[in-house]
Amino acid sequence: MAKIRGTPDLGGMSATMGFYIGFAAVSLFGITASKIKEVMPLSPILLALLISIPALSGSLLRIPFAAWTDTTGGRKPFLVLLILSILGMLGLYIVMSRFYPNNLTINFYPILIVLGILCGCGIATFSPGIGQVSYWFPQSKQGTVLGLYAGLGNLAPGMFALLLPVAMQNLGMANTYLAWLIFLGIGTILYWMFGRNAWYFQLVEQGMTPEAAKKEAQEQYHQEIFPKGNIKQSLIVSAQNWKTWSLFAVYFTTFGGFIALTAWFPTYWNSYFGMPIVMAGMMTAAYSILASLMRVVGGQIADVFGGERSLIFSTCLLLIGSIIMMGSSGVLTFAIVGVLFLAIGMGMANAAVFKLVPQEIPEAVGGAAGWIGGLGAFGGFVIPPLLGISVSMFGTTGYSKGFGLFIILSIVSLMISFILKISRHAKAKS
C-alpha cells in the first residue's frame, strides 16, 4: 500500500511559509534605496529600476515554474527558486560587507541588478505554491485556502519594510542583509523538511501510472483537481482559454501594482513628504500588511459571493483610491486615505482572481497560474520605472500625477470584471 506523507493543512501551511520567506525580496531595495543613492548618483529612473528589478525574475519565472508544478506537484520548483534566492542574497551580503559605503561606486550598479534578479527568484515561489495548494483542496475551498496562502505570504514585504529600517540603524547595511540571508536559509530548510505534494503526485512518485494514481487519489483521498499533460501542454491548454488572459490583465494591475507600490512607497513617502526612512518604512508596511490581510478576507468573500462580484467591487475601490492619490497634491491626509482604498481594493481583487483560476481553468491550473501570476506580477517591474518617469518629467508633483496610470489600469480591470461576470451568466443559462 502506498505511503502518503502530509495532509492538506500541512501542505498549505508549508507552502505559505515557503512563499512568505521568498516573497520578502519585494522589499529588497525599496528601503535601502535611499542609502544606496547616497553613495551612487542614481537618477529617478535608474533608482526605480533598481527598486523593481527583483520583480523581473520574480514575475517571469512564475510561468515555467508554475507549469513545472503540474508535473511534480510543486516541491522541486519551490526548492530550486529558494536556493537561487539564497545565492543572490549571499552575493549581496558580500558586496555590501566589502564595498559599502566608501567603495560602492556606480560601477557596481550592474552587479546589484544581477543580484536583485537572483534574489527575486524567491518571489516566483508564488506560482508553484498556488498549484501545490490547489491540488490539496476541493473546489469549494479554493477561495479561502488560496486567500490564506497568498494573504499570509504577502505579509512578508510589509513586515520587512517595517523591520529593515530598524535593522539598518542598529546593524548596518551589510549585517542587515546577513540577517536576511540567515532567515532565508532557515526558512528553506523548514520547507524542505515539511513541504509535501498532494496525494496524486506522491502516488506517481512511488511508481503508479498517472491513471491509477488519479483513481486512487479520487477514491481514497477525494482529490478533485488534477493536472493535464506535461509542462508544454499545461501552458498551451491554459493559453488557449481567453479567461487566462482576462485574469492576467486584472492581476497585472492588482498584484503587479501591489508589488510595485510596496517597492515604490518608501521613496514616495521619503522624497514627496520628507518622512524619515523609518517612518517611510512604517507607512509602507501599513499599506502592504493591510493589502495582504484583505487578501485573506477577500478569499472568504469570494467563496461566499463569487469571484466575479468580488472582483467588480474591489476594482471599484482601487479606482477610487487611484483618483484620490492623483488628486492628493502633497496633502498627507488625502494620500493616507487613498492608500487605504488601494490596499483594500488590491488585496480583495488578488484573492478574487485566484478564486477564479481553478474555477475557470481547472484543466491546467498550474499553467494558468504561471501565465496569470507571472505576467501579472510583471507589473511590479514595469510600473515603478513609469512612476519614476513621471517624477523626472514633472518634478515633485510627479509623485501624485504618476497615479494617473493606476486610474487607467483600474478602469480596464473593471471592464474586464464585468465581461467575466456576463460570460459566467451566459454559460450558466446555456
C-alpha positions in Angstrom: 0.0 0.0 0.0 1.3 3.5 -0.9 2.7 5.5 1.9 1.4 9.1 1.9 3.1 11.9 3.8 1.5 15.1 4.8 -2.1 16.5 5.0 -3.9 19.3 3.2 -3.4 21.6 6.2 0.4 20.8 6.4 0.7 21.2 2.6 -1.0 24.6 2.7 1.0 25.8 5.8 4.4 24.7 4.4 3.7 26.3 1.0 2.6 29.5 2.7 5.7 29.6 4.9 7.9 29.0 1.8 6.2 31.7 -0.1 6.5 34.1 2.8 10.3 33.8 3.0 10.7 34.1 -0.7 8.3 36.9 -1.2 10.1 39.2 1.2 12.5 40.0 -1.7 9.9 42.5 -2.9 11.4 44.8 -0.2 15.0 44.1 -1.2 16.0 47.6 -2.4 12.9 49.7 -1.6 14.0 50.5 1.9 17.8 50.6 1.3 17.4 52.7 -1.9 18.0 55.9 -0.1 21.2 54.7 1.5 22.4 53.3 -1.9 21.6 56.6 -3.6 23.8 58.4 -1.0 26.9 56.7 -2.4 25.7 56.1 -6.0 24.5 59.1 -8.1 21.3 57.5 -9.5 18.6 59.3 -11.5 14.9 58.7 -10.5 14.6 56.2 -13.4 17.7 54.2 -12.5 16.7 54.2 -8.9 13.2 53.0 -9.8 14.7 50.3 -12.0 16.9 49.0 -9.1 13.9 49.0 -6.8 11.8 47.0 -9.2 14.4 44.6 -10.6 13.6 41.7 -8.2 10.1 41.7 -9.7 11.5 40.9 -13.1 12.7 37.4 -12.3 10.0 37.1 -9.7 7.4 37.5 -12.3 8.7 35.9 -15.5 10.0 32.8 -13.7 6.5 32.1 -12.4 5.4 30.9 -15.9 7.7 27.9 -16.4 7.9 27.1 -12.7 4.2 27.1 -12.3 3.8 24.7 -15.3 6.5 22.5 -13.8 4.3 22.2 -10.8 1.7 20.4 -12.9 4.3 17.6 -13.4 5.9 17.4 -10.0 3.4 18.9 -7.5 5.4 22.0 -6.5 8.1 20.9 -4.1 11.0 20.7 -6.5 10.4 24.0 -8.3 9.8 25.7 -4.9 13.2 24.5 -3.6 15.1 25.5 -6.8 13.7 29.0 -6.6 14.5 29.4 -2.9 18.1 28.2 -3.4 18.6 30.7 -6.3 17.3 33.4 -4.0 19.8 32.4 -1.3 22.7 32.7 -3.8 21.6 36.2 -4.7 21.3 37.2 -1.1 24.7 35.8 -0.3 26.2 37.8 -3.2 24.5 40.9 -2.0 25.9 40.5 1.5 29.4 40.0 0.2 29.2 43.2 -1.9 27.8 45.2 1.0 30.3 43.9 3.6 33.3 44.6 1.4 32.4 47.7 -0.6 29.7 49.7 1.2 29.8 52.6 1.7 33.1 54.1 0.6 33.8 51.9 -2.4 30.3 51.2 -3.6 30.5 53.2 -6.8 28.3 53.4 -9.8 30.3 50.6 -11.4 28.6 48.2 -9.0 25.2 49.1 -10.4 25.1 46.2 -12.9 26.2 43.8 -10.1 23.3 44.9 -7.9 20.9 44.4 -10.8 22.1 40.8 -11.3 21.9 40.0 -7.6 18.5 41.6 -7.4 17.4 39.3 -10.2 18.7 36.2 -8.3 17.0 37.4 -5.1 13.8 37.9 -7.0 13.6 34.2 -7.7 12.1 33.8 -4.3 9.1 36.0 -5.4 8.4 33.4 -8.1 7.6 30.8 -5.5 4.1 32.2 -5.6 3.0 30.2 -8.7 4.4 26.8 -7.6 2.7 27.4 -4.3 -0.7 28.2 -5.9 -0.6 24.9 -7.8 0.7 23.0 -4.8 -2.1 24.3 -2.5 -4.8 23.9 -5.1 -4.2 20.2 -5.6 -4.6 19.6 -1.9 -8.1 21.1 -1.6 -11.5 20.7 -3.2 -13.1 23.4 -5.4 -15.4 24.6 -2.7 -12.5 25.8 -0.5 -10.2 27.3 -3.2 -11.0 30.9 -2.4 -10.5 30.5 1.3 -7.3 28.4 1.2 -5.7 30.4 -1.6 -6.6 33.6 0.1 -4.9 32.4 3.2 -1.9 31.2 1.3 -1.4 34.4 -0.7 -2.6 36.8 2.0 -0.3 35.5 4.7 2.6 35.1 2.3 2.1 38.6 1.1 2.7 39.9 4.7 6.4 39.4 4.1 7.2 42.6 2.2 5.2 44.7 4.7 6.9 43.1 7.7 10.4 43.5 6.1 9.6 47.1 5.2 8.9 47.6 8.9 12.0 45.7 10.2 14.7 46.7 7.6 14.9 50.4 8.6 15.3 49.5 12.3 17.8 46.8 11.4 19.8 49.2 9.2 20.1 51.7 12.1 21.2 49.0 14.6 23.1 46.5 12.5 24.4 48.4 9.5 23.7 47.7 5.8 25.9 44.5 5.5 24.7 42.8 8.7 21.1 43.6 7.8 21.5 41.6 4.6 23.3 38.9 6.6 20.4 38.5 9.0 18.1 38.3 6.0 20.3 35.6 4.4 20.2 33.5 7.7 16.4 33.9 7.8 16.1 32.8 4.2 18.3 29.8 4.8 16.4 28.6 7.8 13.1 29.0 6.0 14.3 27.0 3.1 15.4 24.2 5.4 12.0 24.2 7.1 10.2 24.0 3.7 12.5 21.1 2.6 11.6 19.3 5.8 7.8 19.8 5.8 6.7 20.8 2.3 4.7 18.0 0.6 3.0 17.4 -2.7 -0.7 16.4 -2.9 -1.7 12.7 -3.0 -1.7 12.2 -6.8 1.9 13.4 -7.2 3.1 11.2 -4.3 1.5 8.2 -5.8 3.1 8.8 -9.1 6.5 9.2 -7.5 6.0 5.8 -5.8 5.6 4.2 -9.2 1.9 4.3 -10.0 0.8 5.2 -13.5 -0.9 8.6 -13.8 -4.3 6.9 -14.4 -4.0 4.6 -11.4 -2.7 7.4 -9.2 -5.6 9.6 -10.2 -8.2 6.9 -9.5 -6.7 6.2 -6.0 -6.4 9.9 -5.2 -10.0 10.4 -6.1 -11.4 7.3 -4.3 -9.2 7.2 -1.2 -8.4 10.8 -0.6 -11.2 12.7 -2.5 -8.8 14.8 -4.5 -10.7 16.9 -7.0 -8.2 18.8 -9.1 -5.6 17.1 -11.3 -3.0 18.3 -13.9 -3.5 17.8 -17.6 -0.4 16.7 -19.6 3.2 18.0 -19.3 4.6 21.4 -18.9 4.1 22.4 -22.6 0.6 21.1 -22.7 -0.3 22.9 -19.4 0.9 26.2 -20.8 -0.8 25.6 -24.2 -4.1 24.5 -22.7 -4.3 27.4 -20.4 -3.1 29.9 -23.1 -6.0 28.8 -25.3 -8.5 29.9 -22.7 -9.3 33.6 -23.1 -10.1 33.8 -19.4 -6.5 33.2 -18.7 -5.6 36.5 -20.4 -8.5 38.4 -18.9 -7.4 37.4 -15.4 -3.8 38.2 -16.3 -4.8 41.8 -17.2 -6.6 42.3 -13.9 -3.7 40.7 -12.0 -1.2 43.0 -13.7 -3.0 45.9 -12.1 -3.8 44.4 -8.7 -0.9 42.2 -7.8 1.7 43.8 -10.1 0.5 47.1 -8.6 0.9 45.7 -5.1 4.5 44.7 -5.7 5.3 48.0 -7.4 3.8 50.2 -4.7 5.4 48.1 -1.9 8.8 48.8 -3.6 8.0 52.4 -4.5 6.3 53.7 -1.4 9.5 54.1 0.7 10.8 56.5 -1.9 7.3 58.2 -2.3 7.0 58.9 1.5 10.6 59.8 1.9 11.0 62.1 -1.1 7.5 63.5 -1.5 6.6 64.1 2.1 10.1 64.3 3.6 9.5 61.4 6.1 12.5 59.8 7.8 13.3 56.4 6.4 12.0 54.6 9.5 8.6 56.3 9.2 8.5 55.8 5.4 9.1 52.1 6.2 6.3 52.0 8.7 3.9 53.7 6.2 4.9 51.2 3.5 4.4 48.3 5.9 1.0 49.5 6.9 -0.1 49.5 3.2 1.5 46.1 2.5 0.1 44.4 5.6 -3.4 45.7 5.1 -3.4 44.6 1.5 -2.2 41.2 2.5 -4.8 40.8 5.2 -7.5 41.9 2.9 -6.4 39.1 0.5 -7.2 36.6 3.3 -10.6 38.2 3.9 -11.1 38.6 0.1 -10.8 34.9 -0.4 -13.6 34.2 2.0 -15.8 36.9 0.4 -15.1 35.4 -3.0 -16.2 32.0 -1.8 -19.5 33.4 -0.5 -20.4 36.0 -3.2 -18.5 34.6 -6.2 -15.2 35.7 -7.7 -16.7 38.0 -10.3 -18.8 40.0 -7.9 -15.9 40.4 -5.5 -13.6 41.4 -8.4 -16.0 44.2 -9.5 -16.4 45.6 -6.0 -12.6 45.5 -5.4 -11.6 47.2 -8.7 -14.1 50.0 -7.9 -12.3 50.6 -4.6 -9.0 50.6 -6.5 -10.3 53.2 -8.9 -11.4 55.4 -6.1 -8.1 55.1 -4.4 -6.2 55.9 -7.6 -8.2 59.1 -8.1 -7.6 60.2 -4.6 -3.9 59.6 -4.9 -3.6 61.5 -8.1 -5.5 64.4 -6.6 -3.7 64.4 -3.3 -1.3 67.2 -4.4 1.0 66.7 -1.4 -1.7 66.7 1.2 -0.8 63.9 3.6 -4.4 63.2 4.8 -5.6 62.6 1.2 -2.6 60.4 0.5 -3.3 58.2 3.5 -7.0 57.8 2.6 -6.0 57.0 -1.0 -3.5 54.3 0.2 -6.3 52.7 2.3 -8.5 52.3 -0.7 -5.6 51.0 -2.8 -4.7 48.4 -0.1 -8.2 47.1 0.4 -9.0 47.1 -3.3 -5.8 45.3 -4.4 -6.0 42.8 -1.6 -9.6 41.7 -2.3 -9.0 41.7 -6.1 -5.9 39.5 -5.8 -7.9 36.9 -3.8 -10.8 37.0 -6.3 -8.6 36.4 -9.3 -7.2 33.2 -7.8 -10.6 32.1 -6.7 -11.5 32.2 -10.4 -8.3 30.4 -11.7 -9.3 26.8 -10.7 -12.9 27.5 -11.4 -12.4 28.8 -14.9 -9.3 26.9 -16.0 -9.5 23.6 -14.0 -7.8 21.6 -16.7 -4.5 23.5 -16.4 -4.3 25.2 -13.0 -0.5 25.3 -13.0 -0.2 26.7 -16.5 -2.8 29.3 -15.9 -1.3 30.3 -12.5 2.0 30.7 -14.4 0.6 33.0 -17.1 -1.5 35.0 -14.7 0.9 35.1 -11.8 4.0 35.5 -13.9 2.9 38.1 -16.4 0.6 39.7 -13.9 3.4 40.2 -11.4 5.5 41.7 -14.2 3.6 44.9 -13.4 5.8 45.0 -10.3 8.8 45.5 -12.6 7.1 47.8 -15.2 5.2 50.2 -13.0 8.0 51.7 -10.8 10.1 53.0 -13.7 6.9 54.6 -15.1 6.3 56.3 -11.8 10.0 57.4 -11.9 9.5 58.8 -15.4 6.6 60.9 -14.0 8.9 62.3 -11.4 11.6 63.1 -14.0 9.0 64.9 -16.2 7.1 66.9 -13.6 9.4 67.1 -10.6 7.9 66.7 -7.1 4.3 66.9 -8.4 5.1 63.8 -10.5 4.8 61.7 -7.4 1.0 62.3 -7.3 0.5 62.6 -11.1 2.0 59.2 -11.6 -1.1 57.6 -10.1 -3.0 58.5 -13.3 -1.5 55.3 -14.6 -3.5 53.4 -11.9 -6.7 55.2 -12.9 -6.3 53.8 -16.4 -5.4 50.3 -15.3 -8.3 50.3 -12.8 -10.9 51.2 -15.5 -9.6 48.5 -17.8 -9.7 45.9 -14.9 -13.3 47.0 -14.0 -14.4 46.5 -17.6 -12.8 43.0 -17.7 -14.5 42.1 -14.4 -17.9 42.9 -15.9 -17.1 40.8 -19.0 -16.2 37.8 -16.9 -19.4 38.1 -14.9 -21.6 38.3 -18.1 -19.8 35.3 -19.6 -20.4 33.2 -16.5 -24.1 34.1 -16.5 -24.3 33.2 -20.2 -22.6 29.9 -19.6 -25.0 29.1 -16.7 -28.0 29.7 -18.9 -26.8 27.6 -21.8 
